[in-house]
Amino acid sequence: MSQKEKANTWEAVKLSEAAEALKKATGVIPYTFLNDYMFRVILQKHKNVLRSVVCACLQLKTEEVQDIVVQNPIELGEAIDDKTFILDINVLLNNNTIINLEMQVLDLKDWPERSLSYLARSYDNVAKGEEYMNVKPVYHIGFLNYTLFPQISGILCKIPDDES
């Protein structure tokens, strides 16, 4: 057995033991959906939750979602408190639409620039030699734990708003 196979086997045993321990766990979990790791794990491991979140945000019927794939899965089991400057969840919807999902808990006063950066990175999705008209549409959905636009009421807004 190679070193990599041994490491994978050991990792599988550790995850299995952890899963069994979690089944017996009691008490309050000190992390919520506002934690980046929890946000990513829940949406990555539970496709039905991811599908429901995307459908609710984009006002789609669940039957309109034929396929939904996380394009940037995290390595499960990494430190729960780690924070990196990478997009939380990047999803390919029905093999033709890219959706960015980002959780932002603290108002660092950089959300417009940060979200545009993520959006621009995802929008650059045309392959070499393809026509620019073949660019996949991209949606960026931000879950903010603060009010970004106090003048806009409601929890869902489209920028630019189609009705303006």
N, C-alpha and C positions, 0 to 999 in steps of 0.2 A: 504494500500500500504506500503510495507517495505521500510526501509531507502535506501537500495540499489536500489530499483525500482524508488524511488523519485529522487535519485542522477542521475540515468540513464536518467530519463525523463528530468530533469533539464539540463543535459549535451546535450541531443538531441535538446532542445529548444535553448541553447546557440549556438550550431553548426549551426542550421538552421538560426538563426539571423545573425551569422557571414557570412554564405554563401550568404544571401541576401545582406548584406553590401558589400561583395566583388564583387557582380555583378554590383554594382553602382560605384565601386572604379575607380579612374583615377590616372594617374601619373606613375612614375617609381617605380618598386618594388626594394627595396634596397638589395634584396637577389638574388643570382644567383644559378645556378645548382651546383656551387662550394661550396655552403653552405651544410653541412652534413644533416641538417633537410630537406632542399628543395630536395636534392638528394634522400633521403629516402622516402619522401612523394610522390614525382612524380612517382618513380618506384613502390611504394607500392599501390598507388591508381589507376594507369593507367597501366593495364596489357599489353596493346598494346605497350606502350613505353618500358616497361621491356622486352617484347618479342623481340622487334626490337633491343634493345641494346645488348641483349644476342646473337641474331642471327648475328648481325654485328661483334661482337667480336669473336665469335666461328666459323664464316663463315658457318652458317647453313641457310637453306631455312626455311622460316616461317612455311611452311607446315610440317616440321620435328618436330616442337614444338607442341605436342599434349596437354601438360599441363605444366603450370609454376606457382609455388606457393611460395610466400614469407614465409619462415619458422620463421623469427624473426620480425614480424611486430612491429612498434613503436606505442605508444599511441599518436594519432594525437591530436594536440592542446597543447602539451608540449612546453616549451620555445625554441624558434628558435635558440638561441645562445648557448644552452647547448652542451657540448662535453663530450663524454664518451669513454672509451676504450673497445668498443664492435664493432664487425663487422657491417658495414653499412647494407648490404643486403645479406641474405643467402637464396638461391633459390633452390628448388627441381624441376628439369627439367624432365618431362616425367616419374616421379616417380622412376627414377633410377640414375640420375646424380645430384651431388651437385655443385652449382656454388656460389662462394663468389664474391661479388662486393664491392669494397672499394674505396672511394674517399679520396685522400690525397692532400691537398692544399699546406701545408708547408713542406719543406724538413727538417725533424728533424733528418736526418742522421741515421734513424733506419728502413727504409723501408724493406730491405731484411729480417731482423730478425722479424719484425712485420708481414710481409706477410707470412713468414714461420710458425709463430705461429698460425695465422688464418687458414692456410692450414692444419696444423697438427691437429688442433681441429676438423676441418670438416672431415678429413680423418678417424678419429676415429669414424666410423659409423657402424661398424659391431655389431649386437646384441649378447648378451651373448648366448653362445652355437652354434653360427653360424660359418661356416668356414670362414677363412680370405679371401678366394678367392671370397667371396660374398661382399666384400667391394665395396661400390659405388664409381665410379670415381669422382674426385673433380677437379674443375678448379678454379683458383683464378685470378680474373680480377681486376687490379688496375688502377684507373684513377688518374694519377699524374699530378699536375700542375707545374711540374719541370722536368728536364731531369735527369733520373737516370743513364743511360748508355750513355755518350756522344759519345762513339765509335760506337754505333749502330744507323744507320740512320733509320728513319721511326717512325711511331707512334705506331705500333703494333709489338711486338716481343714475341716469345715463349721461355721460359727458361726451359729446354734446347731447342735450336732451332732444329727442326726435320731435317733440311738440313745440319747440321754440322757433 
